[in-house]
Amino acid sequence: MIRFLVRLLGYGLVAAGFVSLVIDGARSIANSAPMITPLGETLSLLLRERYALIQPAIERNIHPLLWDPVLLWVTLAPTALVALGLGFLLVRLGARPDAEIGIVTRR
């Protein structure tokens, strides 16, 4: 059941990554210049005022260095790249293990 949910979430993220890629491509064509939507901008549109509360919560509760070099760099990454990468990773993690057929166990 968990494997199914992980795979389902992975496929949803892959679909969201392709949608984001198409939107960025349409914007790039309309502006005649490459336009890439960063993950931080997408999260601020989805989470609204809660997005501003993430930084102080991480700096206070976890560690200040986690926000500045690590998560700040992730929020500057393209949304399509992050969604596709995380989606493919979840699909791979949710896949069934390969059958061990053909392995000789007797000697």
N, C-alpha and C positions, 0 to 999 in steps of 0.2 A: 504494500500500500504506500509506504514512504517512497519507494523507488518510483512509483507511478507519479506521485506528487512532485518529486524532484524533476522528473522528465517533463511533466506538464509545465512547470515553472520555467524550465529551460527552453522549451518550445515557445512559450509566451515571450521570453526575453529575446529569442532569435527573431521572432516576428516584429517585436518592438524595435529591434536594431535595424531591420530592413525598412521599416516605416520611417525611422529617423534618417536613414540613408537616402531614401527617396525624397523626403522633405528638404534635406540639405542640398540634394542635387537640383531640385526645382528652384530653390532659393539662389543657388549658384548660377543657374541658367538665367534667371530673371535679373540678377544684378550684374551679370557678365564678370563675375569675380568669385573665387572660391569662398563659400560660406560654410563654416563648420560650427554646429551648436555644441558648446561645452556642456558637460554633465551638470555643472553647478547651475547653469541657466535653466536646464530642464527640471532639476530638483526644486529650484525656487518657484517655477511655475506650478509644479505638482503639489509641493508642500506649503507654499505661501509663507505665512508668518512663522511656521514651525521651523523652516530652514534656517532662519536667523538664530534660533535657539540651539542648533546642533553644535556650533563652535564652542560656546561657553560650557556646554554640558560635557563635551569631550575633554576640553582643557581642564576642567575642574574635577571630573570624576575618573578619568582614565589617565591621561598624561598630556602635557602641553606639546611635547614633541611629536605626538601622533597627529595632531591637527596640522601644524605648519609644514613640515616637509612631506608628510605622507598623504594625508587626505586632501590637502590643498592642491597637490599635484594631480590627484585622481579627479578632483572637480574640474580641472582644466582640460582633462582628456575629452575627446569627442564622444558624444552620447552613443552614436552608432557603434563605435569600437568597443566601448565598455559593455553595452548590451549584448552585442554579438559574442564577445569573448566570454562573458559570464554565462550566456545562454548555452553556447557550445560546451562549456565546462560542465554545466549542470546536466545536459543531455548525456554526456559521456559518463558522468558519475551515476546517473540513473539507469544506465544500460545494464542488461543482464550479463553476468560473468560468462566468459567463454567456457564451453564444455571441455572437459579434459579427456577427449577421445584421442586415442592413438598413443597414449603415454604407456610405456612398458613398465609395469610395476614388479614383475617377476625377474629374478636373475638366476 
